[in-house]
Amino acid sequence: MTIPTITLNSGRDIPQLGFGVFKVDPAETERIVTDALEAGYRHIDTAAIYGNEEGVGRAIAKSGIPRDELFITTKQWITEQAADRSRPAIESSLEKLGLDRVDLYLIHWPAPANDLYVEAWHALEQFQADGLTSSIGVSNFLVPHLERLLDASDIVPAVNQIEVHPAYQQPGVQAFCRDKGIAIEAWAPLGQGKYPLFEEAAVADAAEAHGKTPAQVVVRWHLQRGHIVFPKSNRAERMAENFDVTDFELTIGEVAAITALERDGRVGSHPDSFN
């Protein structure tokens, strides 16, 4: 099974379908990531604040998968403590992951009340120059945050990882990112179960038409919309199901019908007020 890739503005290829470990119990992370790797995932997305980088690292080490076949992302949680937005932050993550570099390093939230994300971005630029990460990007940045960052730097973020699912697609942020060559990564791609997405006719009808589950249809919608996506599950059979999305294609009409489910239905925190 071949997972499509996207070439980032850094020149690096990133698998469009990855596995996220948000809210995965640190005690269970090694087992769960091992199951994901065995299911075929080669792109793992974690973060310092998740507290499970060590489990991800143990699973990677035990997998025997060559490093160049893996794409590993982690994120910096910026606070007023200087060490949390400087070299010790990424060095701590690398130590926990058991790696000498990550493929992508992100600022996790802009936290605008702290007014530190531009300073943190300049640190990420140096991490990339030093070979600690192949690409750098941001997460949960809105257009004003991105504009300020671009005014202060010549390096454009490779990605912006934001909340995206059929009820909440952030079209303005996506359009800005497309114009600047910033790839979109979608977190909460299935809406975190916070609304009856799978009961929507656009999703259910497409699932029936293709002999797939509603979750597979929504993951496929993300891929066809050009998003990098991280469906999450603690169950091996569901991981395999979410990965099995390359043998069918939604029609233009089916994609349009799912896209039309947009209703500004945010399920996560607002980047302007989350600090």
N, C-alpha and C positions, 0 to 999 in steps of 0.2 A: 504494500500500500504506500503510495507516494503522496506525502503531504505537500501542498503548494507552498512556495516561499515568496517573500517580498524582499527586494533589495532596498536596504535603508540608505539614507543620504550619506552614511559613513562608508558605503560600498560593501557592507556586510549583508549576507543573506540571513533572513530570519524565518523560521517555520511559522506559517500562518496559524497553525493549531498547536496550542501548548497546554500544559497542565498547571493549574494554580493551586497554591497551598494556603490561601487565606483561611484563617480559623481552623486549620488542621492542628489537632492536638500534638504538641511536640513529642509526646510519648509514642504517638502512632505514626509520626511523619515518615520514619524510615520504611515501615511496612507499606504505607500508602504510596509513597514515591516509587518504591520497588515495584509495586503492582502496576503503576503507571508506565514505568520504563518497560516492563514486560509486555504491556499492552501495545507498545510501539511509540509512545511519546518520547520525543527527544528534546523538547523545549519545556523547561521548568521555570516557573515564576514564583519567587519568594520575596521576602523583605525582612529587614532587621527587626521591625516591630512585631512580626509574626512570632518571633521566638522559636522558630523551627529550622533555622539554617543548618544547625548541626545534623538534624535528621536527614535533611536533603543531602548533605555532604556524605553521610554514611551510606545512603542508598546509591549515590553516584559511585563511591569508591568500591562498593561490593558488586556493582553491576557488570564491571569488566568492559563497559562500552567505551570505545576510544574517545578521548576528550574532544577531538575535532568533529565528532558526530553529535555532540550535545550543544545546546544553546541555553545558557543559564543566566537568569536575570535576578538581581536583588535591588533593594531600594534603601535610600538614606532617609532616616527620620530626623528632620532638622529641628533642633531646639536652641535655646539661648546658650547652651553649653558649647563652647568652641569645638570641643572634640567630636561632637555629634554632627558637625558639618565640615570636617576636615579629614586629613588622611587617616587618623586612627579609626574613623567610622568604617571606611572601606576595608582597612586592614583587618579589623575585627570580623567583618562579614567573610572575608576571604579565608581567615583562619578557621572559622566555624564550618565553612563549606569545603575546606580542604583543597582549595584551588589557589593558583597563583594569579589568576585573572578571572573576571566574569565577562560574559559576552555583551551584557547591557547593564548599566547602572543608572538608576533613576532617582530624582528627588521625589519623595513619596507624595507630599502635599505642599502647596505653596505657603500655607499658613501665613496669610498676608498680614495679620496683626503683629506677627513677630518681625516682619520686614527683613528677612534673612535669605530669601531664596535666590536673589541675584548673587550675593556673596557665595552661597553654596554652589551655584552654577559655575562660578569661576574655579572653585575647588575641583568640581567634576572635570572641567577642561584639563586641569593638571593631571588628574588620575588617568585620563585617556592618553595624554602625552607620555605618561610614565609607564604605560602598558598594563595598568591594573584593570582596565576595562577596554573592550574593543569599541563600544559605542556608548553614548550617553544620551539621556532623555529625561523626560519629566512625567509626572502623573498627576491627574486632577487639576491641570492648569486650564484656566479659562482664557479667552482672547486677551483681556487686559494684562494678565500675568505674562502671557507669551510675548505680547508686544513690548513689554518692559524688558524682558529677557533679551529679545532680539536687538533692542536699542543698545543694550549694554555689552553685547558679545557678537563676534563674527561667526561663532559656531551655532548652527541651528540644531535644536534637539532632533535626535533621530526618530523618537516616538513621543506620543502623548498618550498615556494610559488613562482612560476616562470611563465613567459609567456609560455603557451603551447596551441597550436591549430594545426590542420593538416598541415599547411604550415610551422610551426615553432615548433619543438618538443624538441630541445635541447638534443639530444640523449646522448652526453657526460656527461652533468650534471646529466641526469636521471640515467645513468649507475653508476656514482660515488655515487649518493644518494642511489640507491638500494644496492650497496655493503656495505654502511655504516649503512643501516637500517633507512634511512631518507625518509619519505613519501613525495610524490610529490603532491602539490596542484597546479591546473592550473588556472591562471588568463587569461583573454581574451580568454576563451575556444572556442568561436565562431569567433575569429579573429576581434572582434569589428566592423564588417561590413566593414573592410578596404580592402577586396578583395572578389571576387565573389565565396566564399566557397560553397554556396548552389547550385551553377550551375555546380560544378565539377561532372563529370559522376559518380565517385565512391560514392559520397554522394547522388545524385539524384536517381541513380539506386537502392540503398539500401532503400531509402525512399519509392520508388514505390513498391518495393518487400514486404515491411513490413506494408504498409499502414500507414506510419508515415510521419511527416514533416522532411525536411532536418535538422532543428535544433535538433529535437529529436534524429535523427540518430547520429549527432556529439556528443551530450551529452552521448548517449549510448556508442559510441566509446571510449570516455574518461573513462567511468566506467569500460569497459572491458579491457582497458589498465592499470587499477589500479590507475588512477588519482583520486584525490579529486577535485571536480569541482564546480564552482560558476557561473552558468548562471545568467545574470542580465536582468531584465525588469521592467519597470514602470507600465505595464499593467497586470491586474489580470489574464486575459485569457491566456496571454503568459507565465506568471508564472506557471499556471496550466499545460500548454502544456509542458514546460521544465521539470516539475516534473513527468510527465506521461511517464516514460521511463523504467519501471520495468517489463512490460508485453511482452517484445520481446527481442530477442538476435540476434546480428549480427553474421553471419557465420565467420569462420576463414578467408575465402577469402575476405569477405566484410571489415573486420578489416584490413587486409593486404593492400587492395586497398586504403583505406583512409589513412593508415600510409604512403603509397607510395607517398602521396601528399607533403611530406616534401621537401622544397626548400629554407630553411634558410630565410624564409619570416617574419622576425621580424616586428611587428607593433608598439611596444612600445620602451621605452628608453633602452639604453645599460647600464648595471650595472657598467661598468668600467668608464663611463663618466658622469653618473647621480649623482650629488653631491648636 
